[in-house]
Amino acid sequence: DYVVIYEQTTDGGMQNIRFFSRNKEKIDLELKDIYINSIYKLDENNYIYAIYGRGIYRFNIETHEYQTIIEGNQSFNINKIENNIIYYDNTQIEI
């Protein structure tokens, strides 16, 4: 399990997202040079994050793999994730 720490930007976004292993059995990680509007823990290994004007992405902390869920020029403000459905910008997408 990981603790997520980030720097809050003046406009409410996040940057320099760091994942620290709680028990130190796994390596600590960082998403560098990335500015996101929101991040959610999907399950034990997967985090969903949104980048304004770019898209919504999944990051697997175990494999270090990234997956694009959707791209475009919308705000991508995630309201919630429930039952593998991401609710954002008055719409939704299943993962």
N, C-alpha and C positions, 0 to 999 in steps of 0.2 A: 504494500500500500504506500501511496505517495502523498506528500503535502505539496500543494501548489502555491507558489509565491510569485508575485509579479509587481512591477512598478506601475502605479496608476498615473495616467497622463492627465494633463489639465482639462482635456475635453471628455474625460470619463473612460477612455480606452485603456488598454493594457499593453505593456511591452516588457521585454526581458523576462519571459515566463520561465520559471524554474520548477523542476520536479525533484523533491528531496525524498529519498527512501526513508520511511519511518524506522525500519529496523536495520537499515544499512546493509541488508543482504543483497540489494540491487544497487546499480550505479545511479548517481544523481544525473539529471539531464537538464538541458536548457534549450528553449526555442529562441535562437538569437535573430536579431535583425528582422523581427516580425512585430507588427502592430495589430492587435486584435480588439474587437469590440466585446467579445464574450467567450467564455470557455466553460464547458460542462463535462463532468465525468459521466461517461456512458456506462461503463462497467469497470471491472478490476484493471483492465489493461488499455482501455480506449477512452480518449478524450475528444470531444467535438469542439471546434472553435470556429469563429466567424471573423472574416476580414472585410471591413467596410469596402464596398465597391468591387470586391474580388470574388468572394464565395464562402462556402462552408466546407470544412475539412475535418477528417478524422486523423488522429495521431495515436498509433499503437506504441505505448511506452515500453513494452516488452521487446518488440521486434524493431522498433525505431522506424517503422514504415508510415508513410503518409498516404491518405486516400482523398481524392476530391469527391465530395458529395454533390455539389452544385456550384457552378460559376456564373458570374454575370456582373451587372453594375448596380445591383440593388444595395440597400443598406445592410441587409443580412443581420438584423437585430434579433437574436434568438430569445424568445420568450420562455420556452420550456422544451424539455424533451420527455416524452411519455410514451411508453409502449412502442419504442423504436420509431417514433414519429417526432420530427423536429418541427416546432411551431415557430415561425419567424415572419416578420413583415406582413402580417395578416394572411399568411398562407402556411402550407405545411408540405413536408416531404418525408417519405418513409426511408429509413436506412436499412 
